């Protein structure tokens, strides 16, 4: 099957990769703030706060760069789908953070890049060969190791919530590539934040908890980091191939460990390291195969 887009030039690939790495850093900081908030507020409320705090920033950026026109000329059906995916992804991930360390949640969430690579073939027309399918299968073995389905494993509601979040993330990444053919990056970011704030806010209303004044700075920080992360990851997937960018998600493990140790004094155990290592190794192999593929097409 031929690709729906011509291969990106080398400068575009490098820019996409840089954007993806920056997105991982900013989202890690945002996740640390979400974990702090999850101890005091319900998951849907935290998701609504995340969207509402970022919305003014991304809306101002969009109006300054493109004006209101491109924000209204969009494919509403796909934006609504992406909004549903975003609310589900955020609420399920926040729910898991209430009990799981960041490192553990990230290690399970690493199934998302594998899903993106797998879905990039049937949904986007990007070539995913047998060797990359093998790497994806090995990565899924790593996920099984992390879940520890026997004994006192992590196969819990929190772990399943992370898996659901990863699936929503992967499908959302596919919608970005489709929307990029007609809609601006600004429209994609603004409407995702708006739908997350409104959708999650409505779902949170029955159990809304009054905000504490000492959490105001935390909500603001989540908004700033979330806005920066949402822009950079949307731009990355807009200009770069999904199968190239997906493995870069694994750098989140470094930030997760640093934040867990610094903020909560939690160190990953041996099984977490083993499962994460298997998944990261498969992701790095996917990245290597992508480079070989690109070099073969452009000697």
Secondary structure, DSSP 8 states (H G I E B T S, - for coil): ---SS----HHHHHHHHHHHHHHHHHHHHHHHHHHHHHTTS-HHHHHHHHHHHHHHHHHHHHHHHT-SHHHHSS-HHHHHHHHHHHHHHHHHHHHHHTTS-HHHHHHHHTHHHHHHHHHHHHHH-----HHHHHHHHHHHHHHHHHHT-SSS-S-SHHHHHHHHHHHHHHHHHHHHHHHTTTS-HHHHHHHHHHHHHHHHHHHHGGG-----GGGHHHHHHHHHHHHHHHHHHHHHHHHS-HHHHGGGGGGHHHHHHHHIIIII-----HHHHHHHHHHHHHHHHHHHHHHHHHHHH--
